[in-house]
Amino acid sequence: MRVRGSARRRASNTAGYLFISPWLIGFFCFTLIPVGASFYLAFTKYEIVSSPTWVWFDNFIRMFTKDYRYKSALKATFYYVFTAVPLRLVTALAVAMLLQKSTKLISVSRAVYYLPSIVGGSVAVAVMWRQIFGRAGLVNALLKFVGITGPNWLGNPKTAIWTLIVLAAWQFGSPMLILLAGLKQIPQSLYEAAAIDGAGGWRRFRTITLPMLSPVIFFNLVMQLINGFMVFTQAYIITGGRPLDTTLFYTLYLYQKGFRDFEMGYASAMAWFLLVIIAFFTLLAFRSSSFWVYYESRERE
């Protein structure tokens, strides 16, 4: 009986591994092995057409001391992330609060507001956005209609990055739906008790909505921070990093180094340092969450 039971367990384990083998093959071939190769190449000089040459930390030293465009990419990326992410979350929260009331067309309204997040990262929308903010685009046409001469939005170093920030704020659909689900979970009895005590709308929002919604805001913040640091398509299509590298985002510069200049070793080093940056700010968000994120279960303890 023991031998038969052991054979059944082995057969069951074999069947289980066979079922998950497509995922395992994909994980090893397209994730684990490329990650390991990237880590190795980060310490080499590799220009694709030649064999990798071990250079130790030369790529990282070059990043921090010799490559002035790398500093421009860091500056543009940080400016984008710390401007676009809060703006997107604030927009998402405002729209979510408007849509939490039940109406006849509420489902249609939610779908319409979510639509930009589905198509917002596509090449087609990036091309459309480039046309809208072009010198003869829709925005300048509307300004001309009211007697204002519009600037060259994409060619001006002061305004180019803001066209991408506005596009990011327009893509608020995904965090909006998550915030809307969080708003639905807040007990209405809290608002009723606060109203009886004479609390106004702003005070109810500040003392009830924000604390109860803070775990959802925290989740959105972490996800949007990660996505913000990895933004690529919009800058690649709309501005190409111009003008004067003001929209040269980190991933765009990484792409240029790896696939335009064929400096794959240097690009791999950049990719690994980007991982360090994202990990640092994610850890910082988690460390700070104890000061502003409210968990009801924690309070009960």
NORQUI-V64714 format. One record per pair of residues at least 12 apart in sequence whose ideal C-beta (glycine too) atoms are under 8 Angstrom apart, sorted by the first residue. I is the first residue (numbers start at 1). J is the second residue. Records with the same first field share a line. If there is no record, write none. Layout:
I->J + J
This chain:
38->268 + 271 + 272
39->268 + 272
40->52
41->264 + 265 + 268
42->59 + 60 + 265 + 268 + 269 + 271 + 272
43->55 + 56 + 57 + 59 + 265 + 269
44->265
45->58 + 59 + 265 + 266
46->263 + 264 + 265 + 268
47->262 + 263 + 264 + 265
48->262 + 264
49->262
52->265
55->265
59->265 + 266 + 268 + 269
60->269 + 273
62->266
63->266 + 269 + 270 + 273
69->245 + 248 + 253
70->253 + 270
72->245 + 246 + 248
73->245 + 248 + 249 + 250 + 252 + 253
74->250
76->161 + 245 + 246 + 247 + 248 + 249 + 250
77->229 + 231 + 249 + 250
79->161
80->161 + 164 + 165 + 168 + 228 + 231 + 249
81->225 + 228 + 229
83->165
84->164 + 165 + 168 + 169 + 228
85->168 + 221 + 224 + 225 + 228
87->165 + 168 + 169
88->168 + 169 + 171 + 172 + 175 + 224
89->175 + 217 + 220 + 221 + 224
91->169 + 172 + 176
92->172 + 173 + 175 + 176 + 179 + 220
93->176 + 179 + 213 + 217
95->113 + 172 + 176
96->176 + 177 + 179 + 180 + 183
97->183 + 209
99->113 + 176 + 180
100->180 + 183 + 184
110->177 + 180
113->172 + 173 + 176
114->173 + 174 + 176 + 177
115->173
116->170 + 171 + 172 + 173
117->171 + 172 + 173 + 174
118->173
120->167 + 170 + 171 + 173
121->171 + 233 + 234
122->233
123->233 + 237
125->167
126->167 + 233 + 234 + 236 + 237 + 238
127->237
129->163 + 167 + 234 + 238
130->154 + 237 + 238
133->153 + 154 + 163 + 238
134->153 + 154
135->152 + 153 + 154 + 155
137->153
139->153
140->153
154->238 + 239 + 242 + 243
155->242 + 243
156->243
157->243 + 244 + 246
160->239 + 242 + 243 + 246 + 247
161->246 + 247
163->238 + 239
164->231 + 234 + 235 + 238 + 239 + 247
167->234 + 238
168->228 + 231 + 234
175->220 + 223 + 224
178->216 + 219 + 220
179->213 + 216 + 217 + 220
181->216
182->212 + 213 + 215 + 216
183->209 + 213
185->212
186->208 + 209 + 212 + 213
190->208 + 212
191->204 + 208
194->207 + 208
211->294
212->294 + 296
214->292 + 293 + 294
215->293 + 294 + 295
217->293
218->285 + 289 + 293
221->285
222->282 + 285 + 286
225->278 + 281 + 282 + 285
226->278 + 282
229->250 + 251 + 274 + 277 + 278 + 281
230->251 + 274 + 278
231->249 + 251
232->249 + 251 + 252 + 255
235->247 + 248 + 249 + 252
236->252 + 255
240->252
241->253 + 256
250->270 + 274 + 277
251->274
253->270
254->267 + 270 + 271 + 274
255->267
257->270
